[in-house]
Amino acid sequence: MRTRGRVLRAVATGALLTLATASTTQAVEVGQKAPDFTLSDPNGKQVKLADLLGKGPVVIYTFIQAFTPT
Amino acid sequence: MNAQVVGVSADAAPTLKAFVKDNNTKHLLLADIRRTMLPAYGAVITDEKHPLFRYPKRAYFILDKTGTVKYVKVMNNPTDLLKAEEVLAAIKESGAS
């Protein structure tokens, strides 16, 4: 039990330290040109931002991981 | 309005393919497993002490058809979602449509 408590404390301390040092990169700002990108679609085909433009507004949302609530 | 919706995550393309199949997802999903797009948009959490700690944030970006950013919303909680009506309102109010 004592060892388990130590392990749990170590894990909790590590998690807190990670959160304390985590930072977010600067978001793009309204009015600027959106940074270009080339990414794979689910079938492996490369899609560029330019391929999406010209037809109408583009709504891009980001999420952490598929198959999770995020 | 003719808006396109694109979801981006740090998953691999085959993972997104399985996700699309399981959920019958109709809109485009893109894989940024190498984290090339997410940092450029400010949608990733990094940690200098742990280089492998690079997780996407939940965020919304609305571009007009020329590629100009019209709306940005970066969430601090990944389970915070905008409702479809809020996104539609943002498209209209931002002048992106």
Backbone of each chain as nested JSON, in Angstrom:
{
  "chains": [
    {"id": "A", "residues": [
      {"number": 1, "name": "MET", "atoms": {"N": [0.823, -1.212, 0.0], "CA": [0.0, 0.0, 0.0], "C": [0.855, 1.258, 0.0]}},
      {"number": 2, "name": "ARG", "atoms": {"N": [1.97, 1.181, 0.774], "CA": [2.842, 2.34, 0.883], "C": [3.469, 2.677, -0.478]}},
      {"number": 3, "name": "THR", "atoms": {"N": [3.923, 1.59, -1.15], "CA": [4.528, 1.768, -2.47], "C": [3.508, 2.354, -3.448]}},
      {"number": 4, "name": "ARG", "atoms": {"N": [2.285, 1.827, -3.368], "CA": [1.227, 2.302, -4.26], "C": [0.98, 3.799, -4.056]}},
      {"number": 5, "name": "GLY", "atoms": {"N": [0.986, 4.209, -2.786], "CA": [0.785, 5.621, -2.475], "C": [1.893, 6.478, -3.065]}},
      {"number": 6, "name": "ARG", "atoms": {"N": [3.113, 5.993, -2.969], "CA": [4.249, 6.745, -3.532], "C": [4.138, 6.873, -5.039]}},
      {"number": 7, "name": "VAL", "atoms": {"N": [3.75, 5.76, -5.687], "CA": [3.603, 5.774, -7.147], "C": [2.521, 6.772, -7.551]}},
      {"number": 8, "name": "LEU", "atoms": {"N": [1.398, 6.734, -6.831], "CA": [0.304, 7.656, -7.149], "C": [0.731, 9.101, -6.967]}},
      {"number": 9, "name": "ARG", "atoms": {"N": [1.485, 9.365, -5.901], "CA": [1.968, 10.741, -5.659], "C": [2.901, 11.18, -6.786]}},
      {"number": 10, "name": "ALA", "atoms": {"N": [3.771, 10.25, -7.222], "CA": [4.718, 10.583, -8.284], "C": [3.984, 10.892, -9.591]}},
      {"number": 11, "name": "VAL", "atoms": {"N": [2.976, 10.078, -9.896], "CA": [2.199, 10.298, -11.121], "C": [1.477, 11.638, -11.058]}},
      {"number": 12, "name": "ALA", "atoms": {"N": [0.863, 11.922, -9.909], "CA": [0.13, 13.181, -9.75], "C": [1.076, 14.374, -9.866]}},
      {"number": 13, "name": "THR", "atoms": {"N": [2.258, 14.275, -9.263], "CA": [3.228, 15.368, -9.346], "C": [3.669, 15.587, -10.783]}},
      {"number": 14, "name": "GLY", "atoms": {"N": [3.919, 14.472, -11.497], "CA": [4.319, 14.577, -12.905], "C": [3.261, 15.248, -13.746]}},
      {"number": 15, "name": "ALA", "atoms": {"N": [1.998, 14.866, -13.503], "CA": [0.899, 15.453, -14.266], "C": [0.787, 16.943, -13.99]}},
      {"number": 16, "name": "LEU", "atoms": {"N": [0.938, 17.35, -12.734], "CA": [0.853, 18.774, -12.386], "C": [1.992, 19.558, -13.023]}},
      {"number": 17, "name": "LEU", "atoms": {"N": [3.195, 18.987, -12.989], "CA": [4.343, 19.67, -13.588], "C": [4.145, 19.844, -15.089]}},
      {"number": 18, "name": "THR", "atoms": {"N": [3.592, 18.792, -15.733], "CA": [3.346, 18.868, -17.169], "C": [2.355, 19.981, -17.477]}},
      {"number": 19, "name": "LEU", "atoms": {"N": [1.274, 20.054, -16.702], "CA": [0.273, 21.095, -16.935], "C": [0.857, 22.479, -16.675]}},
      {"number": 20, "name": "ALA", "atoms": {"N": [1.713, 22.571, -15.659], "CA": [2.28, 23.87, -15.294], "C": [3.201, 24.409, -16.377]}},
      {"number": 21, "name": "THR", "atoms": {"N": [3.845, 23.512, -17.124], "CA": [4.803, 23.976, -18.129], "C": [4.227, 23.953, -19.539]}},
      {"number": 22, "name": "ALA", "atoms": {"N": [2.992, 23.457, -19.682], "CA": [2.4, 23.393, -21.012], "C": [2.043, 24.791, -21.51]}},
      {"number": 23, "name": "SER", "atoms": {"N": [2.183, 25.007, -22.798], "CA": [1.806, 26.302, -23.365], "C": [1.142, 26.084, -24.716]}},
      {"number": 24, "name": "THR", "atoms": {"N": [0.452, 27.108, -25.161], "CA": [-0.264, 27.021, -26.423], "C": [0.401, 27.925, -27.444]}},
      {"number": 25, "name": "THR", "atoms": {"N": [0.487, 27.45, -28.676], "CA": [1.049, 28.294, -29.725], "C": [0.071, 29.416, -30.065]}},
      {"number": 26, "name": "GLN", "atoms": {"N": [0.575, 30.484, -30.638], "CA": [-0.239, 31.658, -30.948], "C": [-1.272, 31.341, -32.033]}},
      {"number": 27, "name": "ALA", "atoms": {"N": [-2.517, 31.669, -31.761], "CA": [-3.569, 31.398, -32.733], "C": [-3.496, 32.385, -33.895]}},
      {"number": 28, "name": "VAL", "atoms": {"N": [-3.98, 31.972, -35.035], "CA": [-4.107, 32.9, -36.153], "C": [-5.096, 33.992, -35.75]}},
      {"number": 29, "name": "GLU", "atoms": {"N": [-5.026, 35.134, -36.416], "CA": [-5.886, 36.244, -36.039], "C": [-6.835, 36.603, -37.174]}},
      {"number": 30, "name": "VAL", "atoms": {"N": [-7.97, 37.143, -36.772], "CA": [-8.952, 37.592, -37.752], "C": [-8.316, 38.659, -38.649]}},
      {"number": 31, "name": "GLY", "atoms": {"N": [-8.511, 38.531, -39.933], "CA": [-7.982, 39.503, -40.89], "C": [-6.73, 39.03, -41.615]}},
      {"number": 32, "name": "GLN", "atoms": {"N": [-6.048, 38.039, -41.035], "CA": [-4.831, 37.564, -41.697], "C": [-5.156, 36.427, -42.671]}},
      {"number": 33, "name": "LYS", "atoms": {"N": [-4.234, 36.197, -43.609], "CA": [-4.387, 35.069, -44.524], "C": [-4.171, 33.773, -43.745]}},
      {"number": 34, "name": "ALA", "atoms": {"N": [-5.03, 32.814, -43.951], "CA": [-4.892, 31.536, -43.248], "C": [-3.632, 30.817, -43.736]}},
      {"number": 35, "name": "PRO", "atoms": {"N": [-2.818, 30.3, -42.808], "CA": [-1.625, 29.562, -43.217], "C": [-1.992, 28.367, -44.108]}},
      {"number": 36, "name": "ASP", "atoms": {"N": [-1.228, 28.197, -45.169], "CA": [-1.482, 27.097, -46.095], "C": [-1.156, 25.766, -45.416]}},
      {"number": 37, "name": "PHE", "atoms": {"N": [-1.768, 24.713, -45.87], "CA": [-1.424, 23.381, -45.357], "C": [-1.717, 22.344, -46.421]}},
      {"number": 38, "name": "THR", "atoms": {"N": [-1.055, 21.231, -46.286], "CA": [-1.325, 20.042, -47.106], "C": [-1.417, 18.855, -46.151]}},
      {"number": 39, "name": "LEU", "atoms": {"N": [-2.591, 18.235, -46.088], "CA": [-2.826, 17.14, -45.151], "C": [-3.495, 15.967, -45.874]}},
      {"number": 40, "name": "SER", "atoms": {"N": [-3.417, 14.799, -45.255], "CA": [-4.034, 13.601, -45.846], "C": [-5.5, 13.493, -45.466]}},
      {"number": 41, "name": "ASP", "atoms": {"N": [-6.326, 13.141, -46.459], "CA": [-7.704, 12.804, -46.124], "C": [-7.73, 11.345, -45.65]}},
      {"number": 42, "name": "PRO", "atoms": {"N": [-8.878, 10.822, -45.228], "CA": [-8.912, 9.457, -44.682], "C": [-8.407, 8.38, -45.646]}},
      {"number": 43, "name": "ASN", "atoms": {"N": [-8.427, 8.669, -46.937], "CA": [-7.953, 7.686, -47.918], "C": [-6.5, 7.91, -48.315]}},
      {"number": 44, "name": "GLY", "atoms": {"N": [-5.852, 8.864, -47.664], "CA": [-4.444, 9.116, -47.953], "C": [-4.199, 10.123, -49.052]}},
      {"number": 45, "name": "LYS", "atoms": {"N": [-5.269, 10.671, -49.626], "CA": [-5.106, 11.684, -50.673], "C": [-4.698, 13.013, -50.041]}},
      {"number": 46, "name": "GLN", "atoms": {"N": [-3.746, 13.686, -50.642], "CA": [-3.271, 14.961, -50.115], "C": [-4.255, 16.08, -50.472]}},
      {"number": 47, "name": "VAL", "atoms": {"N": [-4.644, 16.847, -49.478], "CA": [-5.579, 17.959, -49.68], "C": [-4.9, 19.238, -49.236]}},
      {"number": 48, "name": "LYS", "atoms": {"N": [-4.892, 20.24, -50.123], "CA": [-4.318, 21.544, -49.774], "C": [-5.439, 22.505, -49.381]}},
      {"number": 49, "name": "LEU", "atoms": {"N": [-5.086, 23.499, -48.57], "CA": [-6.075, 24.527, -48.223], "C": [-6.625, 25.154, -49.504]}},
      {"number": 50, "name": "ALA", "atoms": {"N": [-5.742, 25.39, -50.474], "CA": [-6.163, 26.033, -51.722], "C": [-7.248, 25.232, -52.438]}},
      {"number": 51, "name": "ASP", "atoms": {"N": [-7.248, 23.897, -52.233], "CA": [-8.274, 23.054, -52.86], "C": [-9.655, 23.343, -52.286]}},
      {"number": 52, "name": "LEU", "atoms": {"N": [-9.694, 23.877, -51.064], "CA": [-10.963, 24.082, -50.371], "C": [-11.524, 25.482, -50.602]}},
      {"number": 53, "name": "LEU", "atoms": {"N": [-10.656, 26.396, -51.022], "CA": [-11.066, 27.795, -51.155], "C": [-11.746, 28.037, -52.508]}},
      {"number": 54, "name": "GLY", "atoms": {"N": [-12.395, 29.188, -52.604], "CA": [-12.97, 29.607, -53.875], "C": [-14.435, 29.281, -54.04]}},
      {"number": 55, "name": "LYS", "atoms": {"N": [-14.931, 28.331, -53.241], "CA": [-16.337, 27.931, -53.409], "C": [-17.254, 28.633, -52.415]}},
      {"number": 56, "name": "GLY", "atoms": {"N": [-16.728, 28.95, -51.244], "CA": [-17.54, 29.561, -50.195], "C": [-16.749, 29.529, -48.909]}},
      {"number": 57, "name": "PRO", "atoms": {"N": [-17.391, 29.855, -47.783], "CA": [-16.67, 29.841, -46.507], "C": [-16.157, 28.437, -46.171]}},
      {"number": 58, "name": "VAL", "atoms": {"N": [-15.045, 28.384, -45.454], "CA": [-14.493, 27.117, -44.995], "C": [-14.461, 27.145, -43.468]}},
      {"number": 59, "name": "VAL", "atoms": {"N": [-15.138, 26.192, -42.854], "CA": [-15.134, 26.067, -41.397], "C": [-14.172, 24.939, -41.04]}},
      {"number": 60, "name": "ILE", "atoms": {"N": [-13.089, 25.296, -40.372], "CA": [-12.125, 24.284, -39.929], "C": [-12.278, 24.129, -38.419]}},
      {"number": 61, "name": "TYR", "atoms": {"N": [-12.498, 22.919, -37.986], "CA": [-12.475, 22.677, -36.538], "C": [-11.399, 21.648, -36.243]}},
      {"number": 62, "name": "THR", "atoms": {"N": [-10.798, 21.771, -35.087], "CA": [-9.752, 20.819, -34.702], "C": [-10.214, 20.046, -33.477]}},
      {"number": 63, "name": "PHE", "atoms": {"N": [-9.767, 18.821, -33.39], "CA": [-10.114, 17.993, -32.238], "C": [-8.925, 17.117, -31.876]}},
      {"number": 64, "name": "ILE", "atoms": {"N": [-8.921, 16.616, -30.664], "CA": [-7.735, 15.904, -30.18], "C": [-7.581, 14.548, -30.844]}},
      {"number": 65, "name": "GLN", "atoms": {"N": [-8.612, 13.747, -30.769], "CA": [-8.452, 12.368, -31.206], "C": [-9.79, 11.755, -31.588]}},
      {"number": 66, "name": "ALA", "atoms": {"N": [-9.786, 11.024, -32.703], "CA": [-10.987, 10.303, -33.108], "C": [-11.316, 9.225, -32.076]}},
      {"number": 67, "name": "PHE", "atoms": {"N": [-12.573, 8.846, -32.031], "CA": [-13.07, 7.807, -31.121], "C": [-12.993, 8.233, -29.652]}},
      {"number": 68, "name": "THR", "atoms": {"N": [-12.896, 9.541, -29.391], "CA": [-12.937, 10.054, -28.024], "C": [-13.935, 11.209, -27.99]}},
      {"number": 69, "name": "PRO", "atoms": {"N": [-14.346, 11.655, -26.788], "CA": [-15.292, 12.789, -26.729], "C": [-14.651, 14.128, -27.08]}},
      {"number": 70, "name": "THR", "atoms": {"N": [-13.366, 14.138, -27.398], "CA": [-12.674, 15.399, -27.66], "C": [-12.644, 15.72, -29.13]}}
    ]},
    {"id": "B", "residues": [
      {"number": 1, "name": "MET", "atoms": {"N": [-25.313, 29.314, -48.76], "CA": [-24.079, 29.638, -48.025], "C": [-22.884, 28.855, -48.591]}},
      {"number": 2, "name": "ASN", "atoms": {"N": [-23.161, 27.612, -48.975], "CA": [-22.137, 26.799, -49.635], "C": [-20.868, 26.635, -48.802]}},
      {"number": 3, "name": "ALA", "atoms": {"N": [-21.018, 26.568, -47.477], "CA": [-19.833, 26.428, -46.611], "C": [-19.342, 24.983, -46.59]}},
      {"number": 4, "name": "GLN", "atoms": {"N": [-18.062, 24.833, -46.493], "CA": [-17.463, 23.504, -46.333], "C": [-16.988, 23.358, -44.893]}},
      {"number": 5, "name": "VAL", "atoms": {"N": [-17.183, 22.184, -44.327], "CA": [-16.728, 21.906, -42.963], "C": [-15.604, 20.884, -43.031]}},
      {"number": 6, "name": "VAL", "atoms": {"N": [-14.513, 21.188, -42.349], "CA": [-13.337, 20.317, -42.367], "C": [-12.876, 20.1, -40.927]}},
      {"number": 7, "name": "GLY", "atoms": {"N": [-12.735, 18.849, -40.534], "CA": [-12.208, 18.527, -39.211], "C": [-10.767, 18.085, -39.314]}},
      {"number": 8, "name": "VAL", "atoms": {"N": [-9.933, 18.582, -38.408], "CA": [-8.51, 18.219, -38.419], "C": [-8.125, 17.674, -37.04]}},
      {"number": 9, "name": "SER", "atoms": {"N": [-7.474, 16.535, -37.026], "CA": [-6.951, 15.992, -35.767], "C": [-5.524, 15.516, -35.995]}},
      {"number": 10, "name": "ALA", "atoms": {"N": [-4.893, 15.061, -34.925], "CA": [-3.521, 14.558, -35.052], "C": [-3.506, 13.038, -35.254]}},
      {"number": 11, "name": "ASP", "atoms": {"N": [-4.635, 12.505, -35.673], "CA": [-4.709, 11.066, -35.944], "C": [-4.037, 10.739, -37.273]}},
      {"number": 12, "name": "ALA", "atoms": {"N": [-3.78, 9.458, -37.473], "CA": [-3.294, 8.984, -38.772], "C": [-4.499, 8.817, -39.701]}},
      {"number": 13, "name": "ALA", "atoms": {"N": [-4.243, 8.897, -41.011], "CA": [-5.329, 8.784, -41.988], "C": [-6.143, 7.486, -41.818]}},
      {"number": 14, "name": "PRO", "atoms": {"N": [-5.512, 6.317, -41.612], "CA": [-6.32, 5.1, -41.455], "C": [-7.252, 5.156, -40.243]}},
      {"number": 15, "name": "THR", "atoms": {"N": [-6.838, 5.86, -39.184], "CA": [-7.704, 6.012, -38.01], "C": [-8.936, 6.833, -38.388]}},
      {"number": 16, "name": "LEU", "atoms": {"N": [-8.702, 7.908, -39.134], "CA": [-9.834, 8.739, -39.563], "C": [-10.742, 7.968, -40.516]}},
      {"number": 17, "name": "LYS", "atoms": {"N": [-10.138, 7.111, -41.335], "CA": [-10.946, 6.309, -42.258], "C": [-11.897, 5.396, -41.47]}},
      {"number": 18, "name": "ALA", "atoms": {"N": [-11.377, 4.761, -40.427], "CA": [-12.21, 3.894, -39.589], "C": [-13.275, 4.71, -38.872]}},
      {"number": 19, "name": "PHE", "atoms": {"N": [-12.902, 5.904, -38.433], "CA": [-13.84, 6.774, -37.719], "C": [-14.989, 7.201, -38.642]}},
      {"number": 20, "name": "VAL", "atoms": {"N": [-14.631, 7.573, -39.866], "CA": [-15.639, 7.987, -40.851], "C": [-16.605, 6.835, -41.132]}},
      {"number": 21, "name": "LYS", "atoms": {"N": [-16.039, 5.635, -41.265], "CA": [-16.869, 4.453, -41.544], "C": [-17.816, 4.155, -40.375]}},
      {"number": 22, "name": "ASP", "atoms": {"N": [-17.28, 4.204, -39.17], "CA": [-18.087, 3.88, -37.988], "C": [-19.189, 4.901, -37.728]}},
      {"number": 23, "name": "ASN", "atoms": {"N": [-18.9, 6.158, -38.025], "CA": [-19.831, 7.237, -37.673], "C": [-20.578, 7.804, -38.869]}},
      {"number": 24, "name": "ASN", "atoms": {"N": [-20.321, 7.234, -40.049], "CA": [-20.97, 7.719, -41.268], "C": [-20.771, 9.227, -41.431]}},
      {"number": 25, "name": "THR", "atoms": {"N": [-19.562, 9.682, -41.15], "CA": [-19.241, 11.115, -41.224], "C": [-19.303, 11.598, -42.67]}},
      {"number": 26, "name": "LYS", "atoms": {"N": [-20.011, 12.69, -42.876], "CA": [-20.219, 13.172, -44.24], "C": [-19.232, 14.265, -44.649]}},
      {"number": 27, "name": "HIS", "atoms": {"N": [-18.669, 14.962, -43.658], "CA": [-17.759, 16.044, -44.024], "C": [-16.308, 15.559, -44.029]}},
      {"number": 28, "name": "LEU", "atoms": {"N": [-15.455, 16.384, -44.592], "CA": [-14.045, 16.01, -44.774], "C": [-13.285, 16.031, -43.447]}},
      {"number": 29, "name": "LEU", "atoms": {"N": [-12.511, 14.992, -43.208], "CA": [-11.588, 14.969, -42.076], "C": [-10.168, 14.891, -42.629]}},
      {"number": 30, "name": "LEU", "atoms": {"N": [-9.258, 15.586, -41.977], "CA": [-7.865, 15.594, -42.422], "C": [-6.944, 15.195, -41.261]}},
      {"number": 31, "name": "ALA", "atoms": {"N": [-5.878, 14.495, -41.604], "CA": [-4.948, 13.958, -40.61], "C": [-3.69, 14.821, -40.531]}},
      {"number": 32, "name": "ASP", "atoms": {"N": [-3.443, 15.382, -39.353], "CA": [-2.218, 16.174, -39.145], "C": [-1.324, 15.457, -38.14]}},
      {"number": 33, "name": "ILE", "atoms": {"N": [-0.996, 14.219, -38.458], "CA": [-0.213, 13.413, -37.525], "C": [1.184, 13.992, -37.31]}},
      {"number": 34, "name": "ARG", "atoms": {"N": [1.696, 14.724, -38.291], "CA": [3.035, 15.333, -38.158], "C": [2.98, 16.722, -37.529]}},
      {"number": 35, "name": "ARG", "atoms": {"N": [1.792, 17.155, -37.179], "CA": [1.609, 18.476, -36.536], "C": [2.227, 19.591, -37.38]}},
      {"number": 36, "name": "THR", "atoms": {"N": [1.815, 19.685, -38.626], "CA": [2.293, 20.781, -39.48], "C": [1.295, 21.93, -39.519]}},
      {"number": 37, "name": "MET", "atoms": {"N": [0.014, 21.601, -39.533], "CA": [-1.02, 22.64, -39.613], "C": [-1.422, 23.158, -38.237]}},
      {"number": 38, "name": "LEU", "atoms": {"N": [-1.579, 22.251, -37.274], "CA": [-2.111, 22.621, -35.953], "C": [-1.313, 23.727, -35.262]}},
      {"number": 39, "name": "PRO", "atoms": {"N": [0.018, 23.658, -35.208], "CA": [0.764, 24.756, -34.564], "C": [0.625, 26.078, -35.311]}},
      {"number": 40, "name": "ALA", "atoms": {"N": [0.569, 26.008, -36.638], "CA": [0.458, 27.234, -37.438], "C": [-0.84, 27.976, -37.16]}},
      {"number": 41, "name": "TYR", "atoms": {"N": [-1.846, 27.229, -36.721], "CA": [-3.139, 27.834, -36.411], "C": [-3.298, 28.097, -34.904]}},
      {"number": 42, "name": "GLY", "atoms": {"N": [-2.296, 27.762, -34.129], "CA": [-2.391, 27.977, -32.685], "C": [-3.31, 26.991, -32.014]}},
      {"number": 43, "name": "ALA", "atoms": {"N": [-3.441, 25.818, -32.6], "CA": [-4.39, 24.847, -32.074], "C": [-3.674, 23.624, -31.521]}},
      {"number": 44, "name": "VAL", "atoms": {"N": [-2.549, 23.862, -30.844], "CA": [-1.842, 22.744, -30.252], "C": [-1.241, 23.184, -28.918]}},
      {"number": 45, "name": "ILE", "atoms": {"N": [-1.247, 22.284, -27.976], "CA": [-0.603, 22.538, -26.684], "C": [0.768, 21.885, -26.727]}},
      {"number": 46, "name": "THR", "atoms": {"N": [1.79, 22.655, -26.404], "CA": [3.149, 22.113, -26.429], "C": [3.774, 22.237, -25.04]}},
      {"number": 47, "name": "ASP", "atoms": {"N": [4.882, 21.578, -24.865], "CA": [5.61, 21.648, -23.613], "C": [7.096, 21.533, -23.922]}},
      {"number": 48, "name": "GLU", "atoms": {"N": [7.843, 22.607, -23.639], "CA": [9.275, 22.631, -23.963], "C": [10.035, 21.486, -23.304]}},
      {"number": 49, "name": "LYS", "atoms": {"N": [9.586, 21.098, -22.114], "CA": [10.303, 20.05, -21.391], "C": [9.956, 18.651, -21.889]}},
      {"number": 50, "name": "HIS", "atoms": {"N": [8.865, 18.559, -22.614], "CA": [8.443, 17.252, -23.11], "C": [8.089, 17.399, -24.596]}},
      {"number": 51, "name": "PRO", "atoms": {"N": [9.088, 17.263, -25.486], "CA": [8.874, 17.512, -26.915], "C": [7.775, 16.656, -27.538]}},
      {"number": 52, "name": "LEU", "atoms": {"N": [7.479, 15.509, -26.949], "CA": [6.44, 14.652, -27.521], "C": [5.038, 15.092, -27.093]}},
      {"number": 53, "name": "PHE", "atoms": {"N": [4.96, 16.028, -26.15], "CA": [3.668, 16.521, -25.663], "C": [3.164, 17.591, -26.63]}},
      {"number": 54, "name": "ARG", "atoms": {"N": [2.423, 17.174, -27.637], "CA": [1.914, 18.112, -28.645], "C": [0.488, 17.7, -29.016]}},
      {"number": 55, "name": "TYR", "atoms": {"N": [-0.441, 18.072, -28.177], "CA": [-1.817, 17.667, -28.403], "C": [-2.626, 18.808, -29.03]}},
      {"number": 56, "name": "PRO", "atoms": {"N": [-3.522, 18.475, -29.96], "CA": [-4.379, 19.517, -30.538], "C": [-5.321, 20.09, -29.49]}},
      {"number": 57, "name": "LYS", "atoms": {"N": [-5.74, 21.329, -29.724], "CA": [-6.795, 21.929, -28.911], "C": [-8.079, 21.91, -29.729]}},
      {"number": 58, "name": "ARG", "atoms": {"N": [-9.196, 21.943, -29.046], "CA": [-10.461, 22.129, -29.756], "C": [-10.537, 23.59, -30.193]}},
      {"number": 59, "name": "ALA", "atoms": {"N": [-10.67, 23.815, -31.482], "CA": [-10.714, 25.187, -31.988], "C": [-11.559, 25.252, -33.259]}},
      {"number": 60, "name": "TYR", "atoms": {"N": [-12.02, 26.457, -33.541], "CA": [-12.827, 26.694, -34.75], "C": [-12.231, 27.877, -35.508]}},
      {"number": 61, "name": "PHE", "atoms": {"N": [-12.079, 27.725, -36.801], "CA": [-11.582, 28.798, -37.661], "C": [-12.529, 28.902, -38.858]}},
      {"number": 62, "name": "ILE", "atoms": {"N": [-12.978, 30.107, -39.135], "CA": [-13.83, 30.308, -40.309], "C": [-13.078, 31.207, -41.282]}},
      {"number": 63, "name": "LEU", "atoms": {"N": [-12.916, 30.718, -42.497], "CA": [-12.226, 31.457, -43.548], "C": [-13.235, 31.851, -44.612]}},
      {"number": 64, "name": "ASP", "atoms": {"N": [-13.015, 33.004, -45.253], "CA": [-13.85, 33.292, -46.411], "C": [-13.263, 32.569, -47.621]}},
      {"number": 65, "name": "LYS", "atoms": {"N": [-13.899, 32.723, -48.759], "CA": [-13.477, 31.906, -49.903], "C": [-12.109, 32.299, -50.458]}},
      {"number": 66, "name": "THR", "atoms": {"N": [-11.586, 33.464, -50.001], "CA": [-10.243, 33.859, -50.442], "C": [-9.159, 33.347, -49.483]}},
      {"number": 67, "name": "GLY", "atoms": {"N": [-9.584, 32.777, -48.349], "CA": [-8.608, 32.262, -47.392], "C": [-8.277, 33.236, -46.278]}},
      {"number": 68, "name": "THR", "atoms": {"N": [-9.031, 34.325, -46.185], "CA": [-8.826, 35.268, -45.085], "C": [-9.564, 34.773, -43.841]}},
      {"number": 69, "name": "VAL", "atoms": {"N": [-8.869, 34.824, -42.697], "CA": [-9.467, 34.366, -41.443], "C": [-10.533, 35.377, -41.008]}},
      {"number": 70, "name": "LYS", "atoms": {"N": [-11.736, 34.89, -40.771], "CA": [-12.846, 35.758, -40.379], "C": [-13.31, 35.52, -38.945]}},
      {"number": 71, "name": "TYR", "atoms": {"N": [-12.931, 34.376, -38.393], "CA": [-13.424, 34.023, -37.053], "C": [-12.465, 33.008, -36.452]}},
      {"number": 72, "name": "VAL", "atoms": {"N": [-12.136, 33.217, -35.174], "CA": [-11.262, 32.286, -34.451], "C": [-11.853, 32.022, -33.073]}},
      {"number": 73, "name": "LYS", "atoms": {"N": [-11.945, 30.783, -32.699], "CA": [-12.384, 30.431, -31.343], "C": [-11.572, 29.22, -30.896]}},
      {"number": 74, "name": "VAL", "atoms": {"N": [-10.682, 29.444, -29.946], "CA": [-9.854, 28.346, -29.426], "C": [-10.353, 28.019, -28.026]}},
      {"number": 75, "name": "MET", "atoms": {"N": [-10.75, 26.784, -27.827], "CA": [-11.312, 26.36, -26.549], "C": [-10.213, 25.886, -25.597]}},
      {"number": 76, "name": "ASN", "atoms": {"N": [-10.384, 26.186, -24.32], "CA": [-9.439, 25.672, -23.33], "C": [-9.794, 24.257, -22.882]}},
      {"number": 77, "name": "ASN", "atoms": {"N": [-11.063, 23.932, -22.99], "CA": [-11.515, 22.589, -22.632], "C": [-11.868, 21.84, -23.92]}},
      {"number": 78, "name": "PRO", "atoms": {"N": [-11.211, 20.699, -24.177], "CA": [-11.446, 19.986, -25.446], "C": [-12.85, 19.436, -25.606]}},
      {"number": 79, "name": "THR", "atoms": {"N": [-13.606, 19.356, -24.509], "CA": [-14.976, 18.854, -24.644], "C": [-15.98, 19.989, -24.839]}},
      {"number": 80, "name": "ASP", "atoms": {"N": [-15.503, 21.229, -24.861], "CA": [-16.388, 22.361, -25.158], "C": [-16.642, 22.405, -26.667]}},
      {"number": 81, "name": "LEU", "atoms": {"N": [-17.88, 22.33, -27.044], "CA": [-18.229, 22.342, -28.46], "C": [-19.127, 23.521, -28.77]}},
      {"number": 82, "name": "LEU", "atoms": {"N": [-18.986, 24.072, -29.969], "CA": [-19.948, 25.061, -30.43], "C": [-21.129, 24.306, -31.02]}},
      {"number": 83, "name": "LYS", "atoms": {"N": [-22.331, 24.846, -30.812], "CA": [-23.505, 24.243, -31.435], "C": [-23.52, 24.628, -32.906]}},
      {"number": 84, "name": "ALA", "atoms": {"N": [-24.199, 23.815, -33.709], "CA": [-24.272, 24.087, -35.149], "C": [-24.827, 25.499, -35.405]}},
      {"number": 85, "name": "GLU", "atoms": {"N": [-25.822, 25.899, -34.584], "CA": [-26.418, 27.231, -34.772], "C": [-25.394, 28.334, -34.497]}},
      {"number": 86, "name": "GLU", "atoms": {"N": [-24.525, 28.095, -33.516], "CA": [-23.495, 29.092, -33.194], "C": [-22.489, 29.234, -34.343]}},
      {"number": 87, "name": "VAL", "atoms": {"N": [-22.165, 28.108, -34.972], "CA": [-21.234, 28.156, -36.099], "C": [-21.883, 28.887, -37.279]}},
      {"number": 88, "name": "LEU", "atoms": {"N": [-23.152, 28.567, -37.531], "CA": [-23.866, 29.239, -38.628], "C": [-23.931, 30.746, -38.383]}},
      {"number": 89, "name": "ALA", "atoms": {"N": [-24.238, 31.126, -37.133], "CA": [-24.305, 32.554, -36.795], "C": [-22.934, 33.204, -36.979]}},
      {"number": 90, "name": "ALA", "atoms": {"N": [-21.873, 32.499, -36.588], "CA": [-20.529, 33.049, -36.714], "C": [-20.162, 33.255, -38.188]}},
      {"number": 91, "name": "ILE", "atoms": {"N": [-20.592, 32.332, -39.04], "CA": [-20.313, 32.48, -40.476], "C": [-20.978, 33.755, -40.996]}},
      {"number": 92, "name": "LYS", "atoms": {"N": [-22.235, 33.947, -40.61], "CA": [-22.969, 35.128, -41.09], "C": [-22.415, 36.41, -40.506]}},
      {"number": 93, "name": "GLU", "atoms": {"N": [-22.221, 36.417, -39.166], "CA": [-21.79, 37.651, -38.506], "C": [-20.361, 38.047, -38.865]}},
      {"number": 94, "name": "SER", "atoms": {"N": [-19.53, 37.068, -39.197], "CA": [-18.129, 37.381, -39.506], "C": [-17.964, 37.915, -40.923]}},
      {"number": 95, "name": "GLY", "atoms": {"N": [-19.03, 37.784, -41.72], "CA": [-18.933, 38.245, -43.104], "C": [-18.212, 37.246, -44.007]}},
      {"number": 96, "name": "ALA", "atoms": {"N": [-18.063, 36.016, -43.54], "CA": [-17.34, 35.01, -44.342], "C": [-18.171, 34.501, -45.509]}},
      {"number": 97, "name": "SER", "atoms": {"N": [-19.493, 34.598, -45.397], "CA": [-20.361, 34.042, -46.453], "C": [-20.602, 35.043, -47.571]}}
    ]}
  ]
}
